Amino acid sequence: MSDADDLLFKALADPGRRKLMDRLHAHDGQTLGELCEHLDMTRQGVTQHLALLEAANLIAVEWRGREKLHFLNPVPLQEIYDRWIAKFERRRLKALSDLKHRLEDSDAPKPPRRRPS
């Protein structure tokens, strides 16, 4: 695992940072003040969490005049999904699909048997 992966998982490990990401998912492009309004954290704590999320590339910032807006970056989350979740999910989904087909085949009406003439 790379240093970037370690930083990403470290960022996701904290419930406060996950809550910040949830807030940005619900309403992207918020300022620090807007994010602080609904969180039980100090402004300094939120700032530190945002810095780690930015270092992990989970959020991006954009300056608009004097305002610094924070945006969720879902790309690293998709990469985690592709690398760590999807490969295990594929096998399970294939097993369910195979089971479905076997059950459907066993429930299919059988053609009537022909009597020898």
C-alpha positions as CSV (number, residue, x, y, z in Angstrom):
1,M,0.0,0.0,0.0
2,S,1.3,3.5,-0.9
3,D,1.7,6.5,1.4
4,A,-1.3,8.0,-0.5
5,D,-3.4,5.0,0.4
6,D,-2.3,5.2,4.0
7,L,-3.2,8.9,4.2
8,L,-6.6,8.2,2.6
9,F,-7.5,5.5,5.1
10,K,-6.2,7.6,8.0
11,A,-8.5,10.4,6.8
12,L,-11.5,8.1,6.6
13,A,-10.8,6.6,10.0
14,D,-12.0,9.6,11.9
15,P,-15.7,10.0,12.5
16,G,-15.4,13.8,12.5
17,R,-13.8,13.8,9.1
18,R,-16.5,11.4,7.8
19,K,-19.1,13.8,9.1
20,L,-17.5,16.7,7.3
21,M,-17.5,14.6,4.1
22,D,-21.2,13.8,4.6
23,R,-21.9,17.5,5.0
24,L,-20.1,18.3,1.8
25,H,-21.9,15.5,0.0
26,A,-25.3,17.0,1.2
27,H,-24.2,20.5,0.1
28,D,-21.0,20.9,-1.8
29,G,-19.1,24.2,-1.9
30,Q,-19.3,25.3,1.8
31,T,-17.1,27.7,3.6
32,L,-15.4,26.9,6.9
33,G,-18.1,28.9,8.7
34,E,-20.9,27.0,7.1
35,L,-19.3,23.7,7.9
36,C,-18.7,24.7,11.6
37,E,-22.4,25.7,12.0
38,H,-23.7,22.1,12.2
39,L,-20.7,20.4,13.8
40,D,-19.9,19.9,17.5
41,M,-16.2,20.9,16.9
42,T,-14.1,24.0,17.4
43,R,-13.3,26.0,14.3
44,Q,-9.6,25.0,14.8
45,G,-10.6,21.4,14.9
46,V,-12.6,21.6,11.7
47,T,-9.7,23.5,10.0
48,Q,-7.3,20.7,11.0
49,H,-9.7,18.0,9.7
50,L,-10.2,19.8,6.5
51,A,-6.4,20.1,6.0
52,L,-6.0,16.3,6.4
53,L,-9.0,15.7,4.0
54,E,-7.4,18.0,1.5
55,A,-4.0,16.3,1.9
56,A,-5.7,12.9,1.2
57,N,-7.3,14.5,-1.9
58,L,-10.8,13.8,-0.5
59,I,-11.7,17.5,-0.8
60,A,-10.7,20.3,-3.1
61,V,-10.8,24.0,-2.3
62,E,-11.6,26.9,-4.5
63,W,-11.2,30.6,-3.6
64,R,-14.0,32.9,-4.7
65,G,-13.0,36.3,-3.7
66,R,-12.3,36.2,0.0
67,E,-14.3,32.9,0.5
68,K,-12.6,29.5,0.5
69,L,-15.1,26.9,-0.6
70,H,-14.7,23.2,0.1
71,F,-15.8,20.5,-2.4
72,L,-16.0,16.8,-2.0
73,N,-13.8,14.8,-4.4
74,P,-15.3,11.4,-4.8
75,V,-12.6,10.0,-7.1
76,P,-10.4,8.5,-4.3
77,L,-13.6,6.9,-2.8
78,Q,-14.3,5.3,-6.2
79,E,-10.8,4.0,-6.4
80,I,-11.1,2.4,-2.9
81,Y,-14.3,0.8,-4.1
82,D,-12.8,-0.5,-7.3
83,R,-9.7,-1.8,-5.6
84,W,-10.9,-3.1,-2.3
85,I,-14.7,-3.8,-2.6
86,A,-15.7,-4.5,-6.2
87,K,-13.4,-7.4,-6.6
88,F,-14.9,-9.2,-3.7
89,E,-18.4,-8.2,-4.7
90,R,-18.1,-9.6,-8.2
91,R,-17.5,-13.2,-6.9
92,R,-20.6,-12.9,-4.6
93,L,-22.8,-11.5,-7.4
94,K,-21.7,-14.2,-9.8
95,A,-22.6,-16.9,-7.2
96,L,-26.0,-15.3,-6.7
97,S,-26.6,-15.1,-10.5
98,D,-25.5,-18.8,-10.9
99,L,-27.9,-19.8,-8.1
100,K,-30.7,-17.9,-9.7
101,H,-30.2,-19.6,-13.0
102,R,-30.0,-23.0,-11.4
103,L,-33.2,-22.4,-9.5
104,E,-35.0,-21.1,-12.6
105,D,-33.9,-24.1,-14.6
106,S,-35.1,-26.5,-11.9
107,D,-38.5,-24.7,-11.8
108,A,-39.0,-24.7,-15.5
109,P,-41.8,-26.9,-16.7
110,K,-40.5,-30.2,-18.1
111,P,-41.6,-31.2,-21.6
112,P,-44.1,-34.0,-21.5
113,R,-42.6,-37.5,-22.0
114,R,-43.5,-39.2,-25.2
115,R,-44.9,-42.7,-25.0
116,P,-43.3,-45.2,-27.2
117,S,-45.5,-46.1,-30.1
